[in-house]
């Protein structure tokens, strides 16, 4: 996330309530807005596990 309270966070790691706020107030224009809207849909529908393969192997 490039700005705001969650600046520096991966979009995939943003909390659901923050994504829901964007859904209510409006997503920003451009690619960032598209990605936030997509992440909101993934989060809202409980599909977060779809992102696991994209994160790569996690080492302890």
C-alpha positions as a Markdown table, in Angstrom:
| # | Residue | x | y | z |
|---|---|---|---|---|
| 1 | Unk | 0.0 | 0.0 | 0.0 |
| 2 | Unk | 1.6 | 3.2 | -1.1 |
| 3 | Unk | 0.0 | 5.6 | 1.4 |
| 4 | Unk | -2.2 | 6.0 | 4.5 |
| 5 | Unk | -2.3 | 4.1 | 7.8 |
| 6 | Unk | -1.1 | 0.9 | 6.1 |
| 7 | Unk | 1.7 | 2.4 | 4.0 |
| 8 | Unk | 4.2 | -0.2 | 3.1 |
| 9 | Unk | 1.9 | -3.2 | 3.6 |
| 10 | Unk | 1.3 | -5.7 | 0.8 |
| 11 | Unk | -2.2 | -5.2 | -0.6 |
| 12 | Unk | -2.8 | -8.9 | 0.1 |
| 13 | Unk | -2.2 | -8.3 | 3.8 |
| 14 | Unk | -4.5 | -5.3 | 4.3 |
| 15 | Unk | -7.2 | -6.0 | 6.9 |
| 16 | Unk | -10.8 | -6.7 | 5.8 |
| 17 | Unk | -12.3 | -3.7 | 7.5 |
| 18 | Unk | -9.9 | -1.4 | 5.7 |
| 19 | Unk | -10.9 | -2.9 | 2.4 |
| 20 | Unk | -14.6 | -2.7 | 3.3 |
| 21 | Unk | -14.1 | 1.0 | 4.0 |
| 22 | Unk | -12.8 | 1.5 | 0.5 |
| 23 | Unk | -15.7 | -0.5 | -0.9 |
| 24 | Unk | -18.1 | 1.9 | 0.9 |
| 25 | Unk | -16.2 | 5.2 | 0.2 |
| 26 | Unk | -14.9 | 4.4 | -3.2 |
| 27 | Unk | -11.7 | 2.8 | -4.5 |
| 28 | Unk | -9.0 | 5.1 | -6.0 |
| 29 | Unk | -8.6 | 5.4 | -9.7 |
| 30 | Unk | -6.2 | 3.2 | -11.7 |
| 31 | Unk | -4.4 | 0.0 | -11.0 |
| 32 | Unk | -4.3 | 0.5 | -7.2 |
| 33 | Unk | -8.1 | 0.8 | -7.1 |
| 34 | Unk | -8.5 | -2.3 | -9.3 |
| 35 | Unk | -6.2 | -4.3 | -7.0 |
| 36 | Unk | -7.9 | -3.0 | -3.8 |
| 37 | Unk | -11.3 | -4.0 | -5.3 |
| 38 | Unk | -10.0 | -7.4 | -6.2 |
| 39 | Unk | -8.6 | -7.9 | -2.7 |
| 40 | Unk | -11.9 | -6.8 | -1.2 |
| 41 | Unk | -13.7 | -9.5 | -3.2 |
| 42 | Unk | -11.2 | -12.2 | -2.2 |
| 43 | Unk | -11.4 | -11.2 | 1.5 |
| 44 | Unk | -15.2 | -10.7 | 1.5 |
| 45 | Unk | -15.7 | -14.2 | 0.0 |
| 46 | Unk | -13.2 | -15.9 | 2.3 |
| 47 | Unk | -10.9 | -16.9 | -0.6 |
| 48 | Unk | -7.6 | -15.7 | 1.0 |
| 49 | Unk | -6.1 | -19.1 | 0.5 |
| 50 | Unk | -6.0 | -18.5 | -3.2 |
| 51 | Unk | -3.1 | -16.2 | -2.5 |
| 52 | Unk | -0.9 | -18.8 | -0.7 |
| 53 | Unk | 0.7 | -20.1 | -3.9 |
| 54 | Unk | 1.6 | -16.5 | -4.9 |
| 55 | Unk | 3.4 | -15.9 | -1.6 |
| 56 | Unk | 6.0 | -18.7 | -2.2 |
| 57 | Unk | 7.4 | -21.0 | 0.3 |
| 58 | Unk | 7.4 | -19.7 | 3.8 |
| 59 | Unk | 10.5 | -20.6 | 5.9 |
| 60 | Unk | 10.3 | -20.6 | 9.7 |
